[in-house]
Amino acid sequence: MNIKRAKQEIKDTIAAYLLKDEYGSYVIPAIRQRPILLIGPPGVGKTQIMEQISQECQIGLVSYTITHHTRQSAIGLPFIEHKMFGGREYAVTEYTMSEIVAAVYEKIEQTGMSEGILFIDEINCVSETLAPTMLQFLQGKTFGNHKIPEGWIIVAAGNPPEYNKSVREFDIVTLDRIRSIQVEPDFGAWKEYAVQVGIHPAIQSYLNIRRQHFCQIETTVDGKLFATPRGWEDLSQLIGVYETLGQKVDRDVAMEYIQFPKIARDFANYLELYYKYQNDYQVEEILAGRPVTGVYEKLEKAAFDERISVVGLLLSGLQEKFREVCRMEDMLELRMKKLRELHGMGVFGDAGMTSDSATVASAIQTFSDMLEDFQEEQGRKQESGLLSRLELRRMREVTARLEQDLQTIRKEDFSDAAAVWDRLRELFAADSDQYEDLVDEAGEMLEHAFDFMEAAFGGSQEMVLFVTELNTGFYSVHFLQDYECERYYRYNKELLFSDEEQEIGRILDQVR
């Protein structure tokens, strides 16, 4: 299965394992909660999804790469304990608590979360001395003499033997006690993620054309050659920062991340062309409804790769605008939630009380206290690792905006607390109006994009690609749920009918 399906499978498993009956006991007892073992090629996202799952399920996460551990750190150090057996005292070997088990208890103590995930990476690459310990861990959920706390789910990951010569095969006794999930690279699943997290549009566009380069691993006489999803994502981060610094990613830099020389050189060449197309076609002007002179004639003579790259530039410009819309929508939703909480505290005057019963000073102080609590909540979640970068940014944006609101009402004079609430509503309404303007701008950009696509390509395969990408992009799908775009729905319907027609044709061919 692909990494998206694997992630959902783990989330479903967590929901099942953590379900409790009416007496507070886990419906599936710990002994029947099989550890999950993810097996897949390097860089496909096995480790990365664990942090996402922890944040989305709001449970703890303790992560270890087991190859970094010795037998002593995994099971603890021996010490002599004196015990009485049958009336006689004996010296007995005991063990200190495993560093890994101790880390789980520390996480519980630090965060207050009694449930979570213990993730062990590269579990099938342990040393000879640790192999029995890992088998005991998977079979009995213990390290040495110490059990993993109840409520903590074990997830492990490893690479198939063709990618790592240190891999050890598990025996049937162990395999019969785990849930094994085989993860395969899937460009379609990764592309959804790429749009959502903002992978550089040049990489998205390049891989749309060269999908076979998305995840390619080969062993040759010159050594191991590989291009992985992790490599593309890390390279994306660097390209974005280099653009800010005015620096250039050349072939040598690309090879540091994409350690497959042929692919790295091909991408570096494409990146140069990408910047050239960006300058030649001036996509910002197209999306503003002002295509530069001669652009249609140039496209008519262009090669297929160039035409597809221009479509990719259009889509990346649109997706970035849609992303801005979604981000502001999320920010407004959270801000509204906090303002509703504030209003529910009753300091502004409810239906059954006069506004004079709540003073301006107490209303402002209550607002200040709520903001302080919100900041503390943000700090706790951040320290516990429960916030993604996008969620952290949203909370920071809302915090900053609420701080501005607080400073505004502190500077102004009010006759009563009800007037304070009216002013807060005005401040929120002003930002809400900005959001509506942003939605209108995004809609106009989409219409201009369709104008250009129709003039340049008509109903050709480039238009098929354009509409298909709108259908699969995370932010475009969210935007088009509320925005009415007649041409989007028309082309979508035509393409759907065309697909159905082709499917009917295939069935008839089989019958004949």
Helices and strands as residue ranges (DSSP letters): H 3-17, G 30-32, E 36-39, H 46-57, E 60-65, G 66-68, H 71-75, E 78-85, E 88-95, H 99-111, E 116-121, G 123-125, H 131-140, E 142-143, E 146-147, E 152-158, G 161-163, H 172-175, E 179-182, H 187-197, H 201-209, G 211-213, E 216-220, E 223-227, H 229-245, H 251-257, H 261-281, H 283-287, H 295-301, H 304-344, G 355-357, H 360-383, H 389-411, H 417-457, H 461-472, H 474-480, H 486-511
